[in-house]
Amino acid sequence: MVRFKNRYVLCEVVSEDPRCRQCIEDRALGLAVRDAIARVHGDYGLACCSISFTVKYLNAYTGTVLLRCRKDSCRLLCSALPFVRHLESRAQRYPCFLNTLHVGGTIRTCQKFLIQYNRTQLLRLLQTCTNEEERQCIQKSLLSCSLTEEQPQSGDEEEDDGTE
């Protein structure tokens, strides 16, 4: 039995129009990427990339996209991503582009990279804060970034042990 190796491409949808992020769907994004691959690499590139190409994750609020493709066709996919110029959704065209952030072998490595990337972005935002309320909100967001599961806290046991 042969195991097919995949690559996961973590991208960010960058657009000046804020409505673009709320209106994007994984199907429309997949069609736009396939169209870009066909324009750049022709039928051969489209056939190579479409074997296991899927949009695994799409966060419309942050504009984060996780694409899966075969290991052999990863370079074809990555070279075609800058040619995505717009996304069509609900009969409207939104100008945008895809910024490739990371290419990884597993979804977990992409998650780890995304957490580090978000932390650096939040630190940059922290440096440009104007008032204390914004600073506290960003610090709270920064401290809540982790991959570990939070343990359920039982307040009854802790109160009974130490304060009587």
Buried (B, 14 or more C-beta within 10 A) or exposed (E): EEEEEBBBBBBBBEBEEEEBBEBBBBEBBBBBBBBBBBEBBEEEBBEBBBEBBEBBBBBBEEBBBBBBBBEBBBEBBBBBBEBBEEBBBEEEEBEBBBBBBBBBEEBEBBBBBBEEBBBEEBEEBBEEBEEEEEBEEBEEBBEEEEEEEEEEEEEEEEEEEEEE
